[in-house]
């Protein structure tokens, strides 16, 4: 039987890359697990720190891989960053991200000369010295440093790879300024998801493959944290983190049973994953 807290969950936050899929391959059993959670009447939110693709592209990928969801169920850091900029009066921003993701910031004015804020997303191999040095100068001149996320690394098809976090950390070190982080594990990220869903933290659970960003962030915000042994999961990293998940399971396929769901009706066509 699952712990009492997990048996009373009403809202499940699902990380994407490493939990539901890796690159363009669906994690075995993921689609069926999502169907079981939804079929049991649980509210779902698909939450990601991915900043290498736009929100519309992420939504399209989920649907292409067979996951059924409404647009409002997908939560990305970009919308929270735009909201923060509006609240702070930042109209001009320097965007360190690919052109596709820049589309999520259409409500702001891109300015690489005198920006009010520098927003750091995923540039991949574009994180070259001139780009970072320009961002460094902007922050030193007073621009706010905003990070869409600060994950240490992620899993690509060719292996573990540096994520945005190391580059954000470099800018923080050089400027002696702390970045405002809008993605996981920032408390504001979880608070906004819970507020929008209308569910309390103690009735919610986060499922992720990152012990610090997903599980640690969720626990710090009062949610249950379920760690899956897929994606970027590494036993050594989990042990060294000092973070104790509410539960650790082999994959998303085990989550319904962990929450006490056993005999829900699902779509027979999808049971053949």
C-alpha positions in Angstrom: 0.0 0.0 0.0 1.3 3.5 -0.7 2.0 6.0 2.1 -1.2 7.7 3.3 -0.2 11.0 1.8 0.3 9.5 -1.7 -3.1 7.8 -1.5 -4.8 11.1 -1.1 -3.2 12.9 -4.0 -5.5 15.1 -6.2 -2.9 16.8 -8.5 0.1 15.2 -10.3 2.8 17.3 -11.9 4.6 15.3 -14.6 8.1 16.3 -15.8 8.5 15.6 -19.5 12.0 14.8 -20.8 13.4 11.8 -19.0 10.0 10.9 -17.5 7.5 10.7 -20.4 10.1 10.5 -23.1 13.8 10.7 -23.9 14.5 12.7 -27.1 11.8 11.3 -29.5 11.3 8.0 -27.8 8.4 7.5 -25.4 9.3 5.9 -22.0 7.7 2.4 -22.0 4.4 2.4 -20.3 4.2 6.2 -20.1 1.1 6.7 -22.2 -0.8 4.0 -20.3 0.3 5.5 -17.0 -0.9 9.0 -17.9 -4.3 7.5 -19.0 -4.6 5.7 -15.7 -3.9 8.8 -13.7 -6.4 10.8 -15.7 -9.0 8.0 -15.7 -8.8 8.0 -11.9 -9.9 11.6 -11.9 -6.6 13.1 -10.9 -5.8 16.6 -12.2 -2.6 16.6 -14.3 -0.1 19.3 -15.2 2.8 18.7 -17.6 5.6 20.8 -16.3 9.0 21.3 -17.9 12.2 23.2 -17.6 12.9 22.6 -21.3 14.0 25.8 -23.0 15.3 24.4 -26.3 11.9 24.4 -27.9 8.9 26.7 -27.8 5.7 26.1 -25.9 3.7 25.3 -29.1 6.4 22.9 -30.2 6.5 21.2 -26.8 2.7 20.8 -26.9 2.9 19.4 -30.5 5.6 16.9 -29.4 3.6 15.6 -26.5 0.6 15.0 -28.8 2.7 13.5 -31.5 4.0 11.0 -29.0 0.4 10.0 -28.1 -0.2 12.0 -25.0 -3.6 13.7 -24.8 -3.7 17.0 -23.0 -5.3 20.4 -23.1 -3.1 23.4 -23.8 -3.6 24.9 -20.3 -2.2 21.7 -18.8 1.3 22.4 -20.1 3.4 24.7 -17.9 6.7 26.1 -19.2 9.1 28.7 -17.6 8.6 31.3 -20.4 5.2 32.4 -19.4 6.4 33.0 -15.8 9.4 34.9 -17.0 7.2 37.2 -19.1 4.9 37.8 -16.1 7.9 38.6 -13.9 9.2 41.1 -16.5 5.8 42.8 -16.7 5.5 43.0 -13.0 9.0 44.5 -12.7 8.5 47.0 -15.5 11.1 45.3 -17.8 10.1 46.1 -21.4 13.4 45.6 -23.2 15.1 42.2 -22.8 18.1 40.4 -24.1 17.2 36.8 -24.9 19.9 34.1 -24.7 17.9 31.3 -26.4 17.2 29.9 -29.8 14.9 31.8 -32.3 12.1 29.3 -31.9 11.8 29.9 -28.1 12.0 33.7 -28.6 8.5 33.4 -30.0 7.3 32.8 -26.4 8.5 36.3 -25.5 6.6 38.2 -28.3 5.0 40.4 -25.6 8.4 41.9 -24.8 10.9 43.9 -26.9 14.2 42.2 -27.7 17.1 44.6 -27.2 20.7 43.6 -27.1 22.0 47.2 -26.6 20.4 48.5 -23.4 18.1 45.8 -22.0 16.3 45.9 -18.7 16.8 42.2 -18.2 18.9 39.3 -19.5 16.8 36.1 -19.9 18.9 32.9 -20.2 17.4 29.8 -21.8 19.0 27.1 -23.8 21.5 28.1 -26.5 23.3 24.7 -26.7 26.6 25.2 -28.6 25.7 28.8 -29.0 26.9 29.5 -25.5 30.1 31.1 -26.9 32.3 33.7 -25.2 31.0 36.7 -27.1 27.4 35.8 -26.1 28.2 35.3 -22.4 30.5 38.3 -22.3 27.7 40.6 -23.7 25.3 39.2 -21.1 27.9 39.8 -18.4 28.2 43.5 -19.4 24.5 44.0 -19.5 24.1 42.6 -16.0 27.0 44.7 -14.7 25.3 47.7 -16.2 22.2 47.0 -14.2 20.1 44.6 -16.1 18.3 41.9 -14.1 19.6 38.3 -14.6 16.7 36.0 -15.2 17.1 32.2 -15.7 14.4 30.2 -17.2 15.9 27.2 -15.4 19.3 26.2 -13.9 19.4 22.4 -14.4 23.0 21.1 -14.2 22.7 18.6 -17.0 20.2 16.6 -19.1 20.1 13.4 -21.1 20.4 13.6 -24.9 20.4 10.6 -27.3 24.3 10.7 -27.3 24.6 10.9 -23.5 24.5 13.3 -20.6 25.1 17.0 -21.6 25.5 20.4 -20.0 22.2 22.2 -19.4 21.6 25.9 -18.8 22.6 25.9 -15.1 26.4 25.9 -15.6 26.2 29.0 -17.8 23.8 30.8 -15.4 26.2 30.0 -12.6 29.1 31.5 -14.6 27.2 34.7 -15.0 26.3 34.8 -11.3 29.9 34.2 -10.3 31.3 36.9 -12.7 28.7 39.5 -11.8 28.2 38.7 -8.1 24.5 38.8 -8.9 22.0 36.0 -8.1 19.7 35.1 -11.0 16.0 35.2 -10.6 15.0 31.6 -11.5 11.5 31.0 -12.8 11.6 27.3 -13.6 11.9 24.4 -11.2 13.0 24.2 -8.4 11.9 27.9 -7.7 9.1 27.9 -5.1 7.2 30.5 -7.3 7.0 27.9 -10.1 5.2 25.4 -7.9 3.1 28.0 -6.2 1.8 29.2 -9.6 1.0 25.7 -10.8 -0.9 25.0 -7.5 -2.7 28.4 -7.6 -3.9 27.8 -11.2 -5.0 24.3 -10.4 -6.7 25.3 -7.2 -5.1 22.4 -5.3 -3.1 22.6 -2.1 0.5 21.5 -1.9 -0.2 18.6 0.5 -2.6 17.1 -2.0 -0.1 17.3 -4.9 2.8 15.2 -6.1 5.7 15.9 -8.5 7.1 13.1 -10.7 10.6 13.7 -12.0 14.0 12.3 -12.9 16.0 15.1 -11.3 16.6 14.6 -7.6 17.3 18.3 -7.0 15.2 20.2 -9.5 12.1 18.0 -9.5 12.0 16.2 -6.2 13.9 18.7 -4.0 12.0 21.6 -5.5 8.7 19.9 -4.9 9.5 18.9 -1.4 10.6 22.4 -0.6 7.3 23.7 -1.8 5.3 21.2 0.3 4.4 18.7 -2.4 5.2 15.0 -2.4 8.2 14.1 -4.6 8.4 10.9 -6.7 11.7 10.1 -8.3 11.8 7.9 -11.3 14.9 5.8 -12.3 14.8 6.9 -16.0 16.2 9.8 -18.0 19.0 11.6 -16.1 18.5 9.6 -12.9 21.8 8.4 -11.4 21.9 6.5 -8.2 25.1 8.1 -7.0 23.7 11.6 -7.6 20.5 10.8 -5.7 22.4 9.4 -2.8 24.8 12.4 -2.6 22.0 14.9 -2.7 20.8 14.3 0.8 17.2 14.6 -0.5 14.8 11.8 0.5 12.0 11.4 -2.1 8.5 10.5 -0.9 8.9 7.5 -3.2 11.3 6.2 -5.7 10.1 4.0 -8.6 11.5 2.4 -11.7 9.6 4.6 -14.1 6.4 6.5 -14.7 4.7 3.2 -15.4 4.9 2.4 -11.6 3.4 5.7 -10.5 -0.3 4.8 -10.7 0.2 1.8 -8.4 2.4 4.0 -6.1 -0.6 6.3 -5.7 -2.9 3.4 -5.0 -4.5 3.1 -8.4 -4.9 -0.5 -9.6 -8.0 -1.3 -11.6 -8.9 1.9 -13.5 -10.4 1.5 -16.9 -8.1 2.6 -19.7 -8.2 2.8 -23.4 -7.5 -0.8 -24.7 -5.7 0.5 -27.8 -3.2 2.3 -25.6 -2.7 -0.7 -23.3 -0.6 -2.3 -26.1 2.3 0.1 -25.7 
